[in-house]
Amino acid sequence: MTIESENSWFVLKTRPRQEKAVRGLLEEYGIRNYLPTRMEEHVYVNRRRKKIEVPLIPSTCFMFCAPDSRFAIVNSLKYKTELVTDHFTRSSMVVPNRQMEDFMRAVDMTDANQMEQVPLVKGDRVVVTEGQFSGIEGVVAKINGQRRFVITLSNFTAFALQMPISCLKKIE
């Protein structure tokens, strides 16, 4: 099997508030996709409260397809979408399968533990060794004086998790 025929994760840019509609069309076409979301409570003028699903990364959706069919899929969508371009390679941005799986697992997990002091430095590559995030790889970042574990997707976006030092192992 050649690399060109293997399915890959591509990043789609949509217009604001059209992410769920694009996800619906991709599902209708039978194309595997991922739209990271969170529940947010909105309070209206009449004090009515409603929980709604909002995208974690605005105007962004991910689709899993063969590289040679990505343009046909994007052109067939009735909403304005475009493939995000990797500035280094000047081609459609591809998120490696392992990174995408790690990102999906991390987003689906909801109870991240409070972080303790970590004897790692900013930029250290680490892997989670215990718990529900086991096997996820990422980078240590310093944010507001606290250390956090960050998952990056091909220089496109980052997702921060907090966890105890005992769960992290530095990758040499």
N, CA, C and O atoms as a DFTB+ gen file, in Angstrom:
688 C
 N C O
     1  1       0.846      -1.173       0.000
     2  2       0.000       0.000       0.000
     3  2       0.897       1.244       0.000
     4  3       1.818       1.333       0.812
     5  1       0.651       2.173      -0.870
     6  2       1.472       3.372      -0.941
     7  2       0.983       4.410       0.055
     8  3      -0.148       4.346       0.536
     9  1       1.852       5.368       0.356
    10  2       1.503       6.432       1.291
    11  2       0.338       7.252       0.756
    12  3      -0.508       7.685       1.538
    13  1       0.268       7.475      -0.539
    14  2      -0.805       8.290      -1.122
    15  2      -2.175       7.651      -0.950
    16  3      -3.178       8.364      -0.947
    17  1      -2.252       6.319      -0.805
    18  2      -3.558       5.683      -0.686
    19  2      -3.975       5.466       0.769
    20  3      -5.111       5.063       1.019
    21  1      -3.084       5.724       1.739
    22  2      -3.422       5.560       3.143
    23  2      -4.210       6.765       3.628
    24  3      -3.893       7.903       3.281
    25  1      -5.231       6.517       4.425
    26  2      -6.020       7.610       4.969
    27  2      -5.209       8.417       5.974
    28  3      -4.364       7.880       6.690
    29  1      -5.482       9.719       6.012
    30  2      -4.799      10.635       6.917
    31  2      -5.804      11.611       7.505
    32  3      -6.901      11.779       6.973
    33  1      -5.427      12.250       8.600
    34  2      -6.252      13.281       9.217
    35  2      -5.891      14.630       8.618
    36  3      -4.736      15.051       8.675
    37  1      -6.887      15.314       8.040
    38  2      -6.697      16.645       7.461
    39  2      -7.471      17.663       8.283
    40  3      -8.507      17.346       8.867
    41  1      -6.962      18.885       8.325
    42  2      -7.581      19.961       9.088
    43  2      -8.411      20.822       8.142
    44  3      -7.905      21.323       7.138
    45  1      -9.688      20.990       8.472
    46  2     -10.594      21.818       7.674
    47  2     -10.884      23.118       8.410
    48  3     -11.128      23.112       9.616
    49  1     -10.859      24.218       7.694
    50  2     -11.250      25.518       8.236
    51  2     -12.638      25.822       7.707
    52  3     -12.886      25.745       6.504
    53  1     -13.556      26.173       8.627
    54  2     -14.929      26.482       8.242
    55  2     -15.228      27.938       8.578
    56  3     -14.413      28.624       9.196
    57  1     -16.383      28.393       8.171
    58  2     -16.842      29.704       8.630
    59  2     -17.286      29.561      10.083
    60  3     -17.641      28.466      10.519
    61  1     -17.266      30.663      10.835
    62  2     -17.699      30.574      12.231
    63  2     -19.119      30.017      12.355
    64  3     -20.001      30.339      11.559
    65  1     -19.313      29.186      13.358
    66  2     -20.608      28.573      13.691
    67  2     -21.138      27.616      12.620
    68  3     -22.331      27.311      12.611
    69  1     -20.281      27.141      11.726
    70  2     -20.711      26.140      10.742
    71  2     -20.030      24.790      10.968
    72  3     -20.187      23.866      10.170
    73  1     -19.277      24.686      12.057
    74  2     -18.514      23.467      12.321
    75  2     -19.421      22.244      12.445
    76  3     -19.125      21.195      11.872
    77  1     -20.519      22.370      13.188
    78  2     -21.408      21.219      13.391
    79  2     -22.128      20.826      12.102
    80  3     -22.391      19.645      11.873
    81  1     -22.447      21.804      11.264
    82  2     -23.090      21.501       9.976
    83  2     -22.113      20.755       9.061
    84  3     -22.505      19.811       8.375
    85  1     -20.853      21.174       9.049
    86  2     -19.830      20.485       8.241
    87  2     -19.642      19.068       8.766
    88  3     -19.537      18.123       7.985
    89  1     -19.600      18.918      10.094
    90  2     -19.485      17.580      10.691
    91  2     -20.652      16.704      10.235
    92  3     -20.453      15.542       9.882
    93  1     -21.863      17.255      10.242
    94  2     -23.041      16.504       9.815
    95  2     -22.954      16.051       8.371
    96  3     -23.305      14.915       8.051
    97  1     -22.485      16.939       7.489
    98  2     -22.339      16.561       6.074
    99  2     -21.290      15.474       5.891
   100  3     -21.493      14.535       5.121
   101  1     -20.168      15.599       6.596
   102  2     -19.127      14.573       6.488
   103  2     -19.667      13.219       6.954
   104  3     -19.388      12.190       6.338
   105  1     -20.443      13.223       8.045
   106  2     -21.042      11.974       8.522
   107  2     -22.036      11.427       7.506
   108  3     -22.113      10.218       7.289
   109  1     -22.797      12.326       6.885
   110  2     -23.763      11.927       5.856
   111  2     -23.058      11.248       4.686
   112  3     -23.577      10.283       4.125
   113  1     -21.877      11.745       4.314
   114  2     -21.088      11.169       3.219
   115  2     -20.332       9.917       3.650
   116  3     -19.693       9.266       2.824
   117  1     -20.400       9.571       4.947
   118  2     -19.691       8.388       5.443
   119  2     -18.213       8.606       5.660
   120  3     -17.432       7.655       5.627
   121  1     -17.816       9.847       5.882
   122  2     -16.404      10.175       6.077
   123  2     -16.145      10.357       7.568
   124  3     -16.809      11.149       8.237
   125  1     -15.171       9.612       8.073
   126  2     -14.813       9.727       9.484
   127  2     -14.313      11.141       9.743
   128  3     -13.526      11.679       8.964
   129  1     -14.770      11.741      10.836
   130  2     -14.366      13.109      11.159
   131  2     -14.340      13.293      12.657
   132  3     -14.814      12.440      13.407
   133  1     -13.782      14.415      13.093
   134  2     -13.727      14.714      14.516
   135  2     -13.888      16.206      14.716
   136  3     -13.179      17.008      14.109
   137  1     -14.823      16.568      15.570
   138  2     -15.048      17.953      15.950
   139  2     -14.967      18.000      17.472
   140  3     -15.922      17.620      18.149
   141  1     -13.836      18.464      18.025
   142  2     -13.732      18.532      19.484
   143  2     -14.669      19.606      20.024
   144  3     -14.632      20.752      19.576
   145  1     -15.511      19.231      20.990
   146  2     -16.482      20.173      21.547
   147  2     -16.482      20.107      23.066
   148  3     -15.943      19.182      23.674
   149  1     -17.100      21.108      23.651
   150  2     -17.326      21.129      25.091
   151  2     -18.740      21.661      25.320
   152  3     -19.308      22.319      24.448
   153  1     -19.297      21.377      26.476
   154  2     -20.615      21.891      26.823
   155  2     -20.428      23.215      27.558
   156  3     -19.591      23.338      28.452
   157  1     -21.221      24.190      27.163
   158  2     -21.142      25.517      27.749
   159  2     -22.553      25.946      28.131
   160  3     -23.506      25.718      27.387
   161  1     -22.673      26.570      29.303
   162  2     -23.988      27.027      29.735
   163  2     -24.175      28.485      29.337
   164  3     -23.362      29.341      29.686
   165  1     -25.246      28.762      28.608
   166  2     -25.571      30.121      28.193
   167  2     -26.747      30.609      29.025
   168  3     -27.715      29.882      29.247
   169  1     -26.647      31.852      29.480
   170  2     -27.743      32.475      30.225
   171  2     -28.299      33.575      29.340
   172  3     -27.573      34.471      28.909
   173  1     -29.583      33.498      29.077
   174  2     -30.238      34.454      28.195
   175  2     -30.815      35.619      28.990
   176  3     -30.850      35.572      30.219
   177  1     -31.266      36.659      28.303
   178  2     -31.782      37.875      28.926
   179  2     -32.921      37.558      29.891
   180  3     -33.035      38.182      30.946
   181  1     -33.749      36.608      29.538
   182  2     -34.866      36.239      30.404
   183  2     -34.452      35.266      31.517
   184  3     -35.299      34.629      32.143
   185  1     -33.152      35.163      31.750
   186  2     -32.542      34.322      32.800
   187  2     -32.696      32.821      32.551
   188  3     -32.421      32.008      33.434
   189  1     -33.120      32.471      31.388
   190  2     -33.224      31.060      31.026
   191  2     -31.817      30.535      30.768
   192  3     -31.010      31.210      30.129
   193  1     -31.525      29.362      31.248
   194  2     -30.211      28.741      31.075
   195  2     -30.337      27.556      30.121
   196  3     -31.309      26.800      30.148
   197  1     -29.321      27.429      29.284
   198  2     -29.331      26.329      28.333
   199  2     -27.897      25.869      28.110
   200  3     -26.998      26.689      27.927
   201  1     -27.687      24.555      28.125
   202  2     -26.357      24.005      27.832
   203  2     -26.285      23.737      26.340
   204  3     -27.162      23.100      25.758
   205  1     -25.213      24.241      25.734
   206  2     -25.036      24.023      24.305
   207  2     -23.639      23.472      24.034
   208  3     -22.702      23.692      24.801
   209  1     -23.531      22.756      22.931
   210  2     -22.258      22.188      22.500
   211  2     -21.536      23.231      21.650
   212  3     -22.067      23.691      20.639
   213  1     -20.320      23.603      22.067
   214  2     -19.535      24.578      21.301
   215  2     -18.194      23.954      20.918
   216  3     -17.640      23.165      21.684
   217  1     -17.667      24.300      19.741
   218  2     -16.381      23.754      19.310
   219  2     -15.239      24.189      20.228
   220  3     -15.187      25.336      20.670
   221  1     -14.349      23.281      20.501
   222  2     -13.169      23.571      21.311
   223  2     -12.191      24.448      20.528
   224  3     -11.543      25.326      21.097
   225  1     -12.089      24.204      19.227
   226  2     -11.242      25.009      18.345
   227  2     -12.176      25.645      17.318
   228  3     -12.625      24.969      16.393
   229  1     -12.474      26.937      17.471
   230  2     -13.436      27.583      16.575
   231  2     -13.063      27.462      15.095
   232  3     -11.889      27.526      14.729
   233  1     -14.065      27.289      14.271
   234  2     -13.938      27.223      12.810
   235  2     -13.033      26.093      12.322
   236  3     -12.413      26.210      11.265
   237  1     -12.954      25.010      13.078
   238  2     -12.053      23.913      12.717
   239  2     -12.730      22.566      12.892
   240  3     -13.436      22.329      13.872
   241  1     -12.500      21.686      11.923
   242  2     -12.998      20.312      11.965
   243  2     -11.895      19.433      11.360
   244  3     -11.106      19.909      10.544
   245  1     -11.837      18.183      11.745
   246  2     -10.835      17.259      11.225
   247  2     -11.547      16.168      10.432
   248  3     -12.605      15.689      10.838
   249  1     -10.958      15.774       9.288
   250  2     -11.545      14.669       8.511
   251  2     -10.458      13.651       8.187
   252  3      -9.296      13.996       7.972
   253  1     -10.876      12.379       8.158
   254  2      -9.986      11.254       7.918
   255  2     -10.332      10.665       6.560
   256  3     -11.382      10.044       6.393
   257  1      -9.443      10.864       5.589
   258  2      -9.729      10.381       4.239
   259  2      -8.428      10.123       3.483
   260  3      -7.338      10.409       3.979
   261  1      -8.559       9.585       2.293
   262  2      -7.400       9.364       1.425
   263  2      -6.927      10.712       0.877
   264  3      -7.751      11.554       0.518
   265  1      -5.612      10.924       0.809
   266  2      -5.092      12.207       0.323
   267  2      -5.585      12.577      -1.072
   268  3      -5.800      13.756      -1.353
   269  1      -5.767      11.595      -1.948
   270  2      -6.184      11.927      -3.317
   271  2      -7.664      12.285      -3.423
   272  3      -8.105      12.755      -4.471
   273  1      -8.444      12.070      -2.352
   274  2      -9.863      12.434      -2.404
   275  2     -10.197      13.660      -1.556
   276  3     -11.353      14.081      -1.521
   277  1      -9.217      14.236      -0.879
   278  2      -9.497      15.344       0.042
   279  2     -10.085      16.568      -0.651
   280  3     -10.988      17.203      -0.107
   281  1      -9.590      16.913      -1.848
   282  2     -10.097      18.096      -2.544
   283  2     -11.526      17.876      -3.047
   284  3     -12.357      18.781      -2.981
   285  1     -11.804      16.686      -3.544
   286  2     -13.163      16.373      -4.017
   287  2     -14.165      16.450      -2.871
   288  3     -15.283      16.932      -3.053
   289  1     -13.769      15.980      -1.697
   290  2     -14.666      16.029      -0.534
   291  2     -14.935      17.472      -0.141
   292  3     -16.087      17.855       0.065
   293  1     -13.882      18.274      -0.034
   294  2     -14.046      19.679       0.361
   295  2     -14.907      20.423      -0.658
   296  3     -15.761      21.223      -0.275
   297  1     -14.695      20.171      -1.945
   298  2     -15.485      20.844      -2.985
   299  2     -16.943      20.395      -3.000
   300  3     -17.810      21.138      -3.460
   301  1     -17.225      19.191      -2.503
   302  2     -18.605      18.700      -2.517
   303  2     -19.432      19.220      -1.336
   304  3     -20.657      19.099      -1.343
   305  1     -18.789      19.783      -0.344
   306  2     -19.522      20.313       0.813
   307  2     -20.246      21.592       0.411
   308  3     -19.690      22.426      -0.305
   309  1     -21.487      21.746       0.872
   310  2     -22.236      22.942       0.479
   311  2     -21.890      24.155       1.334
   312  3     -22.382      25.253       1.074
   313  1     -21.050      23.972       2.350
   314  2     -20.576      25.079       3.172
   315  2     -19.161      25.454       2.747
   316  3     -18.401      24.604       2.283
   317  1     -18.814      26.719       2.906
   318  2     -17.473      27.169       2.530
   319  2     -16.455      26.599       3.510
   320  3     -16.420      26.977       4.681
   321  1     -15.644      25.701       3.022
   322  2     -14.576      25.102       3.817
   323  2     -13.310      25.088       2.985
   324  3     -13.358      25.130       1.755
   325  1     -12.183      25.028       3.663
   326  2     -10.912      24.897       2.958
   327  2      -9.963      24.072       3.801
   328  3     -10.078      24.020       5.025
   329  1      -9.033      23.435       3.134
   330  2      -8.016      22.662       3.830
   331  2      -6.967      23.622       4.373
   332  3      -6.531      24.534       3.672
   333  1      -6.564      23.416       5.620
   334  2      -5.526      24.242       6.214
   335  2      -4.194      23.818       5.615
   336  3      -3.917      22.627       5.471
   337  1      -3.370      24.803       5.267
   338  2      -2.078      24.538       4.635
   339  2      -0.956      24.588       5.664
   340  3      -0.905      25.495       6.496
   341  1      -0.063      23.614       5.603
   342  2       1.137      23.598       6.438
   343  2       2.119      24.589       5.819
   344  3       2.523      24.427       4.668
   345  1       2.500      25.606       6.575
   346  2       3.353      26.663       6.030
   347  2       4.752      26.174       5.662
   348  3       5.411      26.773       4.812
   349  1       5.213      25.091       6.296
   350  2       6.550      24.586       6.002
   351  2       6.587      23.787       4.705
   352  3       7.503      23.952       3.899
   353  1       5.592      22.917       4.499
   354  2       5.592      22.064       3.311
   355  2       4.755      22.634       2.171
   356  3       4.828      22.151       1.042
   357  1       3.963      23.659       2.466
   358  2       3.070      24.299       1.490
   359  2       2.077      23.314       0.870
   360  3       1.685      23.444      -0.290
   361  1       1.683      22.328       1.676
   362  2       0.665      21.371       1.234
   363  2      -0.388      21.258       2.339
   364  3      -0.243      21.862       3.401
   365  1      -1.426      20.498       2.092
   366  2      -2.480      20.346       3.090
   367  2      -1.898      19.797       4.385
   368  3      -1.093      18.865       4.376
   369  1      -2.321      20.397       5.507
   370  2      -1.812      19.968       6.799
   371  2      -2.353      18.589       7.133
   372  3      -3.559      18.349       7.073
   373  1      -1.449      17.688       7.486
   374  2      -1.801      16.333       7.889
   375  2      -1.402      16.168       9.347
   376  3      -0.264      16.447       9.724
   377  1      -2.341      15.715      10.159
   378  2      -2.054      15.438      11.561
   379  2      -1.733      13.954      11.655
   380  3      -2.559      13.125      11.273
   381  1      -0.545      13.596      12.159
   382  2      -0.201      12.170      12.279
   383  2      -1.254      11.419      13.105
   384  3      -1.793      11.952      14.075
   385  1      -1.535      10.182      12.709
   386  2      -2.574       9.382      13.360
   387  2      -2.378       9.297      14.867
   388  3      -3.339       9.438      15.623
   389  1      -1.144       9.069      15.313
   390  2      -0.861       8.939      16.758
   391  2      -1.214      10.234      17.493
   392  3      -1.833      10.194      18.556
   393  1      -0.827      11.374      16.935
   394  2      -1.141      12.650      17.576
   395  2      -2.648      12.881      17.627
   396  3      -3.168      13.371      18.629
   397  1      -3.343      12.535      16.561
   398  2      -4.786      12.741      16.524
   399  2      -5.481      11.839      17.536
   400  3      -6.404      12.278      18.222
   401  1      -5.047      10.581      17.636
   402  2      -5.619       9.668      18.620
   403  2      -5.390      10.181      20.039
   404  3      -6.297      10.142      20.870
   405  1      -4.163      10.668      20.318
   406  2      -3.854      11.229      21.629
   407  2      -4.735      12.442      21.922
   408  3      -5.252      12.592      23.030
   409  1      -4.899      13.292      20.932
   410  2      -5.720      14.493      21.094
   411  2      -7.179      14.114      21.383
   412  3      -7.797      14.681      22.284
   413  1      -7.728      13.162      20.628
   414  2      -9.113      12.740      20.839
   415  2      -9.294      12.124      22.220
   416  3     -10.287      12.395      22.896
   417  1      -8.337      11.294      22.643
   418  2      -8.421      10.695      23.979
   419  2      -8.374      11.761      25.056
   420  3      -9.142      11.706      26.016
   421  1      -7.487      12.725      24.911
   422  2      -7.340      13.777      25.922
   423  2      -8.587      14.640      26.007
   424  3      -9.011      14.997      27.107
   425  1      -9.181      14.982      24.876
   426  2     -10.394      15.797      24.873
   427  2     -11.546      15.028      25.516
   428  3     -12.359      15.616      26.230
   429  1     -11.623      13.725      25.270
   430  2     -12.703      12.920      25.825
   431  2     -12.582      12.705      27.335
   432  3     -13.575      12.439      28.011
   433  1     -11.354      12.823      27.858
   434  2     -11.141      12.677      29.303
   435  2     -11.523      13.997      29.976
   436  3     -11.161      15.068      29.488
   437  1     -12.229      13.929      31.057
   438  2     -12.683      15.167      31.687
   439  2     -12.081      15.459      33.046
   440  3     -12.042      16.624      33.440
   441  1     -11.610      14.467      33.783
   442  2     -11.108      14.775      35.115
   443  2      -9.582      14.743      35.187
   444  3      -8.985      13.768      35.642
   445  1      -8.970      15.826      34.730
   446  2      -7.515      15.960      34.839
   447  2      -7.192      16.367      36.274
   448  3      -7.888      17.197      36.858
   449  1      -6.145      15.787      36.837
   450  2      -5.767      16.084      38.214
   451  2      -5.023      17.401      38.312
   452  3      -4.471      17.891      37.327
   453  1      -5.013      17.974      39.516
   454  2      -4.233      19.192      39.743
   455  2      -2.757      18.838      39.616
   456  3      -2.327      17.754      40.009
   457  1      -2.009      19.749      39.075
   458  2      -0.591      19.502      38.848
   459  2       0.245      19.887      40.058
   460  3      -0.015      20.900      40.708
   461  1       1.234      19.084      40.349
   462  2       2.178      19.377      41.423
   463  2       3.435      19.969      40.797
   464  3       3.544      20.055      39.574
   465  1       4.388      20.378      41.645
   466  2       5.657      20.884      41.129
   467  2       6.332      19.789      40.305
   468  3       6.423      18.642      40.744
   469  1       6.798      20.141      39.128
   470  2       7.367      19.170      38.200
   471  2       8.844      19.491      37.969
   472  3       9.166      20.618      37.591
   473  1       9.758      18.528      38.185
   474  2      11.180      18.792      37.957
   475  2      11.577      18.633      36.492
   476  3      12.629      18.074      36.181
   477  1      10.744      19.119      35.619
   478  2      11.009      19.099      34.189
   479  2      11.102      20.548      33.736
   480  3      10.615      21.449      34.419
   481  1      11.720      20.773      32.600
   482  2      11.825      22.141      32.099
   483  2      10.951      22.311      30.868
   484  3      10.592      21.349      30.190
   485  1      10.624      23.560      30.607
   486  2       9.800      23.896      29.451
   487  2      10.425      23.316      28.190
   488  3      11.623      23.461      27.949
   489  1       9.600      22.661      27.396
   490  2      10.078      22.094      26.142
   491  2      10.427      20.621      26.212
   492  3      10.627      19.988      25.175
   493  1      10.506      20.047      27.438
   494  2      10.807      18.615      27.561
   495  2       9.681      17.791      26.955
   496  3       8.507      18.033      27.235
   497  1      10.039      16.816      26.125
   498  2       9.049      15.883      25.590
   499  2       8.819      14.815      26.645
   500  3       9.772      14.261      27.191
   501  1       7.541      14.523      26.938
   502  2       7.197      13.547      27.963
   503  2       6.106      12.612      27.467
   504  3       5.414      12.886      26.487
   505  1       5.979      11.492      28.183
   506  2       4.894      10.544      27.927
   507  2       4.209      10.279      29.263
   508  3       4.872      10.198      30.297
   509  1       2.895      10.143      29.247
   510  2       2.136       9.833      30.450
   511  2       2.250       8.335      30.685
   512  3       2.007       7.542      29.776
   513  1       2.622       7.939      31.916
   514  2       2.872       6.535      32.216
   515  2       1.758       5.868      33.001
   516  3       1.696       4.639      33.041
   517  1       0.865       6.648      33.635
   518  2      -0.180       6.065      34.466
   519  2      -1.521       6.726      34.201
   520  3      -1.599       7.816      33.635
   521  1      -2.565       6.044      34.622
   522  2      -3.898       6.624      34.581
   523  2      -4.547       6.576      33.211
   524  3      -4.071       5.909      32.292
   525  1      -5.656       7.308      33.103
   526  2      -6.446       7.257      31.886
   527  2      -5.778       7.925      30.692
   528  3      -6.192       7.694      29.556
   529  1      -4.745       8.756      30.919
   530  2      -4.024       9.394      29.825
   531  2      -2.780       8.597      29.416
   532  3      -1.984       9.082      28.612
   533  1      -2.602       7.411      29.943
   534  2      -1.425       6.593      29.696
   535  2      -1.120       6.459      28.205
   536  3      -2.002       6.146      27.405
   537  1       0.150       6.703      27.840
   538  2       0.588       6.567      26.457
   539  2       0.537       7.847      25.654
   540  3       1.074       7.896      24.548
   541  1      -0.096       8.891      26.181
   542  2      -0.178      10.161      25.450
   543  2       1.165      10.881      25.559
   544  3       1.727      11.006      26.647
   545  1       1.669      11.347      24.427
   546  2       2.931      12.075      24.389
   547  2       2.675      13.558      24.192
   548  3       1.684      13.944      23.572
   549  1       3.563      14.387      24.717
   550  2       3.411      15.824      24.566
   551  2       4.640      16.567      25.024
   552  3       5.722      15.990      25.137
   553  1       4.473      17.848      25.288
   554  2       5.571      18.740      25.658
   555  2       5.192      19.456      26.948
   556  3       4.026      19.794      27.150
   557  1       6.172      19.689      27.825
   558  2       5.921      20.448      29.041
   559  2       6.014      21.928      28.700
   560  3       6.961      22.369      28.049
   561  1       5.015      22.695      29.149
   562  2       4.999      24.137      28.917
   563  2       4.792      24.843      30.246
   564  3       4.159      24.301      31.152
   565  1       5.326      26.052      30.362
   566  2       5.131      26.837      31.577
   567  2       4.087      27.894      31.264
   568  3       4.280      28.738      30.388
   569  1       2.961      27.837      32.004
   570  2       1.869      28.761      31.773
   571  2       1.511      29.414      33.099
   572  3       1.145      28.720      34.048
   573  1       1.611      30.737      33.181
   574  2       1.264      31.493      34.395
   575  2       1.928      30.934      35.653
   576  3       1.290      30.820      36.699
   577  1       3.208      30.588      35.546
   578  2       3.941      30.102      36.704
   579  2       3.688      28.653      37.057
   580  3       4.341      28.131      37.960
   581  1       2.764      27.977      36.382
   582  2       2.505      26.565      36.625
   583  2       3.020      25.762      35.445
   584  3       3.095      26.262      34.323
   585  1       3.370      24.530      35.706
   586  2       3.807      23.666      34.617
   587  2       2.625      22.824      34.177
   588  3       1.867      22.314      35.002
   589  1       2.478      22.687      32.879
   590  2       1.390      21.891      32.325
   591  2       1.910      21.012      31.220
   592  3       2.936      21.297      30.604
   593  1       1.200      19.954      30.981
   594  2       1.498      19.005      29.915
   595  2       0.692      19.457      28.703
   596  3      -0.520      19.648      28.800
   597  1       1.356      19.628      27.564
   598  2       0.684      20.153      26.384
   599  2       0.808      19.171      25.233
   600  3       1.888      18.647      24.958
   601  1      -0.317      18.929      24.563
   602  2      -0.333      18.102      23.361
   603  2      -0.424      19.053      22.178
   604  3      -1.308      19.910      22.144
   605  1       0.465      18.919      21.214
   606  2       0.396      19.769      20.034
   607  2       0.030      18.935      18.820
   608  3       0.387      17.761      18.728
   609  1      -0.682      19.548      17.894
   610  2      -1.069      18.879      16.654
   611  2      -0.370      19.574      15.492
   612  3      -0.862      20.590      15.002
   613  1       0.739      19.059      15.054
   614  2       1.460      19.548      13.873
   615  2       1.576      21.067      13.807
   616  3       1.266      21.670      12.780
   617  1       2.012      21.673      14.879
   618  2       2.179      23.136      14.941
   619  2       0.893      23.885      14.635
   620  3       0.936      25.057      14.258
   621  1      -0.253      23.225      14.793
   622  2      -1.540      23.845      14.471
   623  2      -2.238      24.338      15.728
   624  3      -2.688      25.482      15.786
   625  1      -2.326      23.483      16.724
   626  2      -3.014      23.862      17.951
   627  2      -2.399      23.093      19.108
   628  3      -1.645      22.142      18.900
   629  1      -2.719      23.503      20.312
   630  2      -2.210      22.841      21.506
   631  2      -3.360      22.637      22.485
   632  3      -4.327      23.398      22.492
   633  1      -3.242      21.618      23.295
   634  2      -4.259      21.285      24.279
   635  2      -3.532      20.995      25.578
   636  3      -2.685      20.102      25.609
   637  1      -3.831      21.718      26.660
   638  2      -3.103      21.571      27.921
   639  2      -3.854      20.667      28.896
   640  3      -5.078      20.738      29.010
   641  1      -3.111      19.827      29.588
   642  2      -3.643      18.955      30.632
   643  2      -2.850      19.205      31.907
   644  3      -1.665      19.532      31.842
   645  1      -3.479      19.058      33.051
   646  2      -2.775      19.143      34.320
   647  2      -2.758      17.749      34.926
   648  3      -3.777      17.059      34.938
   649  1      -1.592      17.331      35.434
   650  2      -1.492      16.014      36.044
   651  2      -0.289      15.944      36.969
   652  3       0.633      16.750      36.846
   653  1      -0.286      14.981      37.903
   654  2       0.822      14.835      38.847
   655  2       2.117      14.410      38.150
   656  3       2.101      13.742      37.116
   657  1       3.239      14.821      38.751
   658  2       4.550      14.480      38.207
   659  2       4.749      12.974      38.121
   660  3       5.435      12.490      37.221
   661  1       4.162      12.238      39.039
   662  2       4.359      10.791      39.078
   663  2       3.838      10.108      37.814
   664  3       4.184       8.959      37.541
   665  1       3.007      10.811      37.042
   666  2       2.446      10.237      35.824
   667  2       3.257      10.549      34.581
   668  3       2.955      10.021      33.510
   669  1       4.291      11.398      34.689
   670  2       5.059      11.811      33.518
   671  2       6.447      11.212      33.515
   672  3       7.089      11.090      34.559
   673  1       6.909      10.838      32.322
   674  2       8.273      10.318      32.145
   675  2       8.888      11.059      30.968
   676  3       8.286      11.153      29.899
   677  1      10.090      11.584      31.171
   678  2      10.776      12.323      30.117
   679  2      11.209      11.371      29.004
   680  3      11.722      10.282      29.264
   681  1      10.992      11.801      27.757
   682  2      11.417      11.016      26.603
   683  2      12.796      11.507      26.203
   684  3      12.987      12.697      25.949
   685  1      13.741      10.611      26.147
   686  2      15.138      10.991      25.805
   687  2      15.324      11.094      24.315
   688  3      16.421      11.400      23.850
